[in-house]
Amino acid sequence: MKKLVTGAFVVLTAGFTYAQNSDNTVTQSGNNNTAAVTQLGLQAFGNENISSQTGNANNVNVYQRSNSARNKAATTQNGTLNQATVSQGQGFSAGGVEVTQDQDGLANTVTATQQFSFGSKIDQKQDGIFNTATSTQGGGDVRSNISQDQDGNFNTATASQSQTGYTRPTGVYSTANDISQIQDGNVNVANATQVGYLNTLDQNQDGNFNNASSKPDRN
């Protein structure tokens, strides 16, 4: 078990709970920033977390839980009132999933969930104010990727590779799917859902008040 916590200035708080052989590093600079990291549960080992916050009143929550092994989470926040959440495990997420989240600005919110997922990755970046990005991987998802990048204000991006609400043949899991969503501007909305395997989805929006949505047919 290895942990490193550093902080500067005033009212920095960090809470940690650890599983065996997991690594956690939290760095905070500024005022009223908070970090909560949970690494615990049965068969939880080899997980890694790195969280870095600079500014005021930012908050990061990281959960690496039961049946969760060799997963990685990295969160960077610069600015004020930004919120980041990572949830890995609690559904046999044992194949080395990864989350990278980077926010710069004011009151942005980013959330990544990986449950019952193997070797999949989520990468989310936001620059601006009041942006929201949400990604979900699960349902036996294998080696799939989600990338969401937003630059501007009041944008919303949602991506799911979880198969929730969809049926599939017995023994067939979501494999090697890719979602990429890029938004540059203000008050844009992008939604993407994937099931199946070897699918690629790219949605790019430039400007203001745009709306893009893509999802598979229900079986």
C-alpha positions as a Markdown table, in Angstrom:
| # | Residue | x | y | z |
|---|---|---|---|---|
| 1 | Met | 0.0 | 0.0 | 0.0 |
| 2 | Lys | 1.4 | 3.4 | -0.9 |
| 3 | Lys | -0.2 | 6.8 | -0.3 |
| 4 | Leu | 1.0 | 10.3 | -0.9 |
| 5 | Val | -1.0 | 13.5 | 0.0 |
| 6 | Thr | 0.3 | 17.0 | -0.4 |
| 7 | Gly | -1.5 | 20.3 | 0.0 |
| 8 | Ala | -1.0 | 24.0 | 0.2 |
| 9 | Phe | -2.9 | 27.0 | 1.6 |
| 10 | Val | -6.1 | 26.7 | 3.5 |
| 11 | Val | -8.8 | 24.1 | 4.2 |
| 12 | Leu | -7.8 | 21.2 | 2.1 |
| 13 | Thr | -9.5 | 17.9 | 3.1 |
| 14 | Ala | -8.8 | 14.4 | 1.9 |
| 15 | Gly | -10.3 | 11.1 | 3.1 |
| 16 | Phe | -8.9 | 7.7 | 2.2 |
| 17 | Thr | -9.8 | 4.0 | 2.6 |
| 18 | Tyr | -7.4 | 1.4 | 1.2 |
| 19 | Ala | -7.2 | -2.1 | -0.2 |
| 20 | Gln | -4.0 | -4.0 | -0.3 |
| 21 | Asn | -1.3 | -3.2 | -2.9 |
| 22 | Ser | -3.1 | -0.2 | -4.2 |
| 23 | Asp | -1.5 | 3.2 | -4.8 |
| 24 | Asn | -3.0 | 6.6 | -4.2 |
| 25 | Thr | -1.6 | 10.1 | -4.8 |
| 26 | Val | -3.5 | 13.3 | -4.1 |
| 27 | Thr | -2.2 | 16.8 | -4.6 |
| 28 | Gln | -4.2 | 19.9 | -3.8 |
| 29 | Ser | -3.4 | 23.6 | -3.9 |
| 30 | Gly | -5.8 | 26.4 | -3.1 |
| 31 | Asn | -8.8 | 26.9 | -0.9 |
| 32 | Asn | -11.6 | 24.6 | 0.2 |
| 33 | Asn | -10.7 | 21.7 | -2.1 |
| 34 | Thr | -11.8 | 18.2 | -1.1 |
| 35 | Ala | -10.8 | 14.7 | -2.2 |
| 36 | Ala | -12.3 | 11.3 | -1.2 |
| 37 | Val | -10.6 | 8.1 | -2.4 |
| 38 | Thr | -12.0 | 4.6 | -1.6 |
| 39 | Gln | -9.9 | 1.6 | -2.5 |
| 40 | Leu | -11.4 | -1.5 | -0.8 |
| 41 | Gly | -13.4 | -4.6 | -1.0 |
| 42 | Leu | -12.9 | -8.3 | -1.8 |
| 43 | Gln | -10.4 | -9.2 | -4.4 |
| 44 | Ala | -9.4 | -5.6 | -4.8 |
| 45 | Phe | -5.7 | -5.1 | -5.5 |
| 46 | Gly | -3.2 | -3.3 | -7.7 |
| 47 | Asn | -5.4 | -0.2 | -8.3 |
| 48 | Glu | -3.9 | 3.2 | -8.9 |
| 49 | Asn | -5.3 | 6.7 | -8.3 |
| 50 | Ile | -3.8 | 10.1 | -9.0 |
| 51 | Ser | -5.8 | 13.2 | -8.2 |
| 52 | Ser | -4.6 | 16.8 | -8.7 |
| 53 | Gln | -6.6 | 20.0 | -7.9 |
| 54 | Thr | -5.6 | 23.6 | -8.1 |
| 55 | Gly | -8.0 | 26.4 | -7.3 |
| 56 | Asn | -10.9 | 26.8 | -5.0 |
| 57 | Ala | -13.8 | 24.6 | -3.8 |
| 58 | Asn | -13.1 | 21.7 | -6.2 |
| 59 | Asn | -14.2 | 18.2 | -5.3 |
| 60 | Val | -13.1 | 14.8 | -6.5 |
| 61 | Asn | -14.5 | 11.4 | -5.5 |
| 62 | Val | -12.9 | 8.1 | -6.5 |
| 63 | Tyr | -14.3 | 4.7 | -5.8 |
| 64 | Gln | -12.3 | 1.5 | -6.7 |
| 65 | Arg | -14.2 | -1.2 | -5.1 |
| 66 | Ser | -15.0 | -5.0 | -4.8 |
| 67 | Asn | -13.6 | -7.3 | -7.5 |
| 68 | Ser | -11.6 | -4.4 | -8.9 |
| 69 | Ala | -8.0 | -5.1 | -9.9 |
| 70 | Arg | -5.3 | -3.2 | -11.7 |
| 71 | Asn | -7.6 | -0.3 | -12.6 |
| 72 | Lys | -6.3 | 3.2 | -13.0 |
| 73 | Ala | -7.9 | 6.6 | -12.4 |
| 74 | Ala | -6.3 | 10.1 | -13.1 |
| 75 | Thr | -8.1 | 13.3 | -12.4 |
| 76 | Thr | -6.9 | 16.9 | -12.9 |
| 77 | Gln | -8.9 | 20.0 | -12.0 |
| 78 | Asn | -8.0 | 23.6 | -12.3 |
| 79 | Gly | -10.4 | 26.4 | -11.4 |
| 80 | Thr | -13.4 | 26.8 | -9.1 |
| 81 | Leu | -16.3 | 24.6 | -8.1 |
| 82 | Asn | -15.4 | 21.7 | -10.4 |
| 83 | Gln | -16.7 | 18.2 | -9.6 |
| 84 | Ala | -15.2 | 14.9 | -10.7 |
| 85 | Thr | -16.4 | 11.4 | -9.9 |
| 86 | Val | -14.8 | 8.0 | -10.9 |
| 87 | Ser | -16.4 | 4.7 | -10.0 |
| 88 | Gln | -14.6 | 1.4 | -10.9 |
| 89 | Gly | -15.5 | -2.1 | -9.8 |
| 90 | Gln | -18.5 | -3.4 | -7.8 |
| 91 | Gly | -19.3 | -5.7 | -10.7 |
| 92 | Phe | -16.2 | -7.6 | -11.4 |
| 93 | Ser | -14.3 | -5.0 | -13.2 |
| 94 | Ala | -11.0 | -6.9 | -13.2 |
| 95 | Gly | -9.4 | -6.3 | -16.5 |
| 96 | Gly | -7.4 | -3.1 | -16.1 |
| 97 | Val | -9.8 | -0.4 | -17.0 |
| 98 | Glu | -8.7 | 3.2 | -17.1 |
| 99 | Val | -10.2 | 6.7 | -16.6 |
| 100 | Thr | -8.5 | 10.0 | -17.3 |
| 101 | Gln | -10.4 | 13.2 | -16.6 |
| 102 | Asp | -9.2 | 16.8 | -17.0 |
| 103 | Gln | -11.3 | 20.0 | -16.2 |
| 104 | Asp | -10.3 | 23.6 | -16.4 |
| 105 | Gly | -12.7 | 26.4 | -15.6 |
| 106 | Leu | -15.8 | 27.0 | -13.4 |
| 107 | Ala | -18.5 | 24.6 | -12.1 |
| 108 | Asn | -17.8 | 21.8 | -14.6 |
| 109 | Thr | -19.0 | 18.3 | -13.8 |
| 110 | Val | -17.5 | 15.0 | -15.1 |
| 111 | Thr | -18.5 | 11.5 | -14.2 |
| 112 | Ala | -17.0 | 8.1 | -15.3 |
| 113 | Thr | -18.4 | 4.7 | -14.4 |
| 114 | Gln | -16.9 | 1.3 | -15.2 |
| 115 | Gln | -18.6 | -1.8 | -13.9 |
| 116 | Phe | -18.2 | -5.3 | -15.3 |
| 117 | Ser | -15.8 | -4.0 | -17.9 |
| 118 | Phe | -12.5 | -5.4 | -19.1 |
| 119 | Gly | -9.6 | -3.4 | -20.5 |
| 120 | Ser | -11.8 | -0.4 | -21.5 |
| 121 | Lys | -10.8 | 3.3 | -21.3 |
| 122 | Ile | -12.6 | 6.6 | -20.7 |
| 123 | Asp | -10.9 | 10.0 | -21.5 |
| 124 | Gln | -12.8 | 13.2 | -20.7 |
| 125 | Lys | -11.7 | 16.8 | -21.1 |
| 126 | Gln | -13.6 | 20.0 | -20.4 |
| 127 | Asp | -12.5 | 23.6 | -20.6 |
| 128 | Gly | -15.0 | 26.4 | -19.8 |
| 129 | Ile | -17.9 | 26.9 | -17.4 |
| 130 | Phe | -20.9 | 24.8 | -16.5 |
| 131 | Asn | -20.0 | 21.9 | -18.8 |
| 132 | Thr | -21.2 | 18.3 | -18.0 |
| 133 | Ala | -19.7 | 15.0 | -19.3 |
| 134 | Thr | -20.8 | 11.5 | -18.4 |
| 135 | Ser | -19.5 | 8.2 | -19.5 |
| 136 | Thr | -20.6 | 4.6 | -18.6 |
| 137 | Gln | -19.0 | 1.3 | -19.5 |
| 138 | Gly | -20.4 | -2.1 | -18.4 |
| 139 | Gly | -22.4 | -5.1 | -19.2 |
| 140 | Gly | -19.4 | -7.2 | -20.1 |
| 141 | Asp | -17.8 | -4.4 | -22.1 |
| 142 | Val | -14.4 | -5.5 | -23.4 |
| 143 | Arg | -11.6 | -3.2 | -24.7 |
| 144 | Ser | -13.9 | -0.4 | -25.7 |
| 145 | Asn | -13.0 | 3.3 | -25.6 |
| 146 | Ile | -14.9 | 6.6 | -24.9 |
| 147 | Ser | -13.4 | 10.0 | -25.6 |
| 148 | Gln | -15.2 | 13.2 | -24.9 |
| 149 | Asp | -13.8 | 16.7 | -25.3 |
| 150 | Gln | -15.7 | 19.9 | -24.7 |
| 151 | Asp | -14.5 | 23.5 | -25.1 |
| 152 | Gly | -16.9 | 26.3 | -24.3 |
| 153 | Asn | -19.8 | 26.9 | -21.9 |
| 154 | Phe | -23.0 | 25.0 | -20.9 |
| 155 | Asn | -22.2 | 22.0 | -23.0 |
| 156 | Thr | -23.4 | 18.4 | -22.3 |
| 157 | Ala | -22.0 | 15.2 | -23.5 |
| 158 | Thr | -23.2 | 11.7 | -22.6 |
| 159 | Ala | -21.7 | 8.4 | -23.8 |
| 160 | Ser | -22.8 | 4.8 | -22.8 |
| 161 | Gln | -21.4 | 1.4 | -23.7 |
| 162 | Ser | -23.3 | -0.4 | -20.9 |
| 163 | Gln | -25.9 | -2.3 | -22.9 |
| 164 | Thr | -28.5 | -1.3 | -20.3 |
| 165 | Gly | -32.0 | -1.8 | -21.8 |
| 166 | Tyr | -30.7 | -3.9 | -24.7 |
| 167 | Thr | -30.7 | -7.6 | -25.3 |
| 168 | Arg | -27.9 | -9.7 | -26.8 |
| 169 | Pro | -27.3 | -13.3 | -27.7 |
| 170 | Thr | -26.1 | -15.5 | -24.9 |
| 171 | Gly | -22.3 | -15.2 | -24.4 |
| 172 | Val | -22.0 | -12.2 | -26.8 |
| 173 | Tyr | -20.5 | -9.1 | -25.1 |
| 174 | Ser | -19.8 | -5.6 | -26.2 |
| 175 | Thr | -16.3 | -5.7 | -27.6 |
| 176 | Ala | -13.9 | -3.1 | -29.2 |
| 177 | Asn | -16.3 | -0.3 | -29.6 |
| 178 | Asp | -15.2 | 3.4 | -29.9 |
| 179 | Ile | -17.1 | 6.6 | -29.1 |
| 180 | Ser | -15.5 | 10.0 | -29.8 |
| 181 | Gln | -17.5 | 13.2 | -29.1 |
| 182 | Ile | -16.0 | 16.7 | -29.6 |
| 183 | Gln | -17.9 | 19.9 | -28.9 |
| 184 | Asp | -16.5 | 23.5 | -29.4 |
| 185 | Gly | -18.9 | 26.3 | -28.6 |
| 186 | Asn | -21.8 | 26.9 | -26.2 |
| 187 | Val | -25.0 | 25.1 | -25.2 |
| 188 | Asn | -24.3 | 22.1 | -27.3 |
| 189 | Val | -25.6 | 18.6 | -26.5 |
| 190 | Ala | -24.2 | 15.2 | -27.7 |
| 191 | Asn | -25.5 | 11.7 | -26.7 |
| 192 | Ala | -24.1 | 8.4 | -27.9 |
| 193 | Thr | -25.0 | 4.8 | -27.1 |
| 194 | Gln | -23.2 | 1.6 | -28.4 |
| 195 | Val | -23.9 | -2.1 | -28.1 |
| 196 | Gly | -22.5 | -5.0 | -30.0 |
| 197 | Tyr | -18.9 | -5.1 | -31.2 |
| 198 | Leu | -16.4 | -3.4 | -33.5 |
| 199 | Asn | -18.5 | -0.2 | -33.8 |
| 200 | Thr | -17.1 | 3.3 | -34.2 |
| 201 | Leu | -19.0 | 6.5 | -33.5 |
| 202 | Asp | -17.7 | 10.0 | -34.0 |
| 203 | Gln | -19.8 | 13.1 | -33.3 |
| 204 | Asn | -18.2 | 16.6 | -33.8 |
| 205 | Gln | -20.0 | 19.9 | -33.2 |
| 206 | Asp | -18.7 | 23.4 | -33.7 |
| 207 | Gly | -20.8 | 26.4 | -32.8 |
| 208 | Asn | -23.8 | 27.1 | -30.5 |
| 209 | Phe | -27.1 | 25.3 | -29.6 |
| 210 | Asn | -26.3 | 22.2 | -31.6 |
| 211 | Asn | -27.7 | 18.7 | -30.7 |
| 212 | Ala | -26.5 | 15.3 | -31.8 |
| 213 | Ser | -27.8 | 11.9 | -30.8 |
| 214 | Ser | -27.0 | 8.4 | -31.9 |
| 215 | Lys | -28.1 | 5.0 | -30.5 |
| 216 | Pro | -28.7 | 1.5 | -31.8 |
| 217 | Asp | -32.0 | -0.1 | -32.5 |
| 218 | Arg | -33.5 | -2.1 | -29.6 |
| 219 | Asn | -33.7 | -5.9 | -30.3 |
